[in-house]
Amino acid sequence: MNVLLLGSGGREHAFAMKMAESNRLGQLYIAPGNAGTASFGTNVNLNPTDVVAVYDFCKSNDISLVVPGNEDPLVAGITDYIEQSAEKDGLVIHVAGPSQWCAQLEGSKDFSKAFMGRHQIPTARYQSFQLSQLDEAADFLRTLEPPYVLKADGLAAGKGVIITPSFDEAMATLQSMTDGSRFGKAGEVVVIEEFLKGIELSVFGISDGKDWKLLASAKDYKRIFDNDEGPNTGGMGAISPVPFADEVFMQKVVDRIMKPTYEGLVSEGHPYKGFLFVGLMNVNGEPFVIEYNVRMGDPETEAIFPRLQTPMLDMLQAIATGQLMDCDVQLDSKTAATIFLVSGGYPGDIEKGKEITFPTTLGHDQWLFHAGTKQDGERVVTNGGRVIAVTSLGEDIPLALERSTTLASNIHFEGKFNRTDIGLDLMKISHS
């Protein structure tokens, strides 16, 4: 079967690597891809959000499965357009991703919070505001204790959440978001919510529109510097599984969050198909939803997929065709530790085109996932903020981390930076 994978990051490199393990894979195309994905298929110069161009490519290249890596094509309605167009043309092209309506769970924070309210899914208290409602926003802020959480309603590449320590700073931030100067259109509506004190984690599910299964837990590290300091990024590293996400906690997640989410979508006439990524806060052993994402996370994918023992192509096809119950989802019990190497200056201004040197060999259960890279003749050079995700498996967090840290130290490019404390908080919890 020929497959089109949409995206260009480390997540897509991980997808491509796992799909390439299947002898059922015909041609794999990645749009636009990167220097890493090129090892497993053909990179094509195609804009993933141009649904017409993507569909035309599918027709021309006998594609039977489309796999959207990130949220943008899903929010743009890629699933609906391809499947409806294919049906009109008498073709069978499946998309392993949710409908445009379901994609609003990520595309609009206000939409997702209202959905949680309708289905009694535990989340932080909130209200939404526009520029014309600054006085009402001030009144709502006064009902909350600092710090204050402000979220751009629309897509902001994982950087649309601002936590402010004071009322005055919250109001100034709200002004800069709603007037469009901070996040453009994505911030014209802002969700203000109460701050939940706890520890974050991500839980991933897969669904085919009828049935669903848990995939894995992971914890990512958003801020640029150690000790969770500095601005938010797309993610600086991840650990999977999460040691405190034990059987008791995960049962609460299933009963209070995953099951009501999937059943709620069905009850509203929009069954969910694809990956669902639920960002959670563990507040004294109780799970609360921070946000939904309608795809795999990045860097969580780079930590979870190396643990996946189920053939990826089989799982994607089961998701896309309604056969998930027949798919046995298995993961390695080992721990995965992922450390992201980023360009100097990230998440601000960066320089591209820096040559990357790699170790000649990788150890067993070790992977390098390209994100912001491109091929420049014989050289691989930097082409983005987050450059390489380094992942290793180990029997526990310390062993996995030690292996990833050593491997990361043997990769070089000008301005290279990485956090040195990924997973240390989880080690403290597991030893307490």
Secondary structure, DSSP 8 states (H G I E B T S, - for coil): -EEEEEE-SHHHHHHHHHHTT-TT---EEEEE--TTGGGTSEE----TT-HHHHHHHHHHTTEEEEEE-SHHHHHTTHHHHHHHHHHHTT---EESS--HHHHHHHH-HHHHHHHHHHTT--B--EEEE-GGGHHHHHHHHTTS-SSEEEEESS--TT--EEEESSHHHHHHHHHHHHTSTTTGGGGSSEEEEE---SEEEEEEEEEESS-EEEEEEEEE--EEEGGGEEEE-S-SEEEES-TT--HHHHHHHIIIIIHHHHHHHHHTT---EEEEEEEEEEETTEEEEEEEESS--TTHHHHHGGGB-S-HHHHHHHHHHT-GGG----B-SSEEEEEEEE-TTTTS------B-B--S---TTEEEEESSEEEETTEEEE-SSEEEEEEEEESSHHHHHHHHHHHHHT-B-TT-B--S-TTHHHHHHHH-
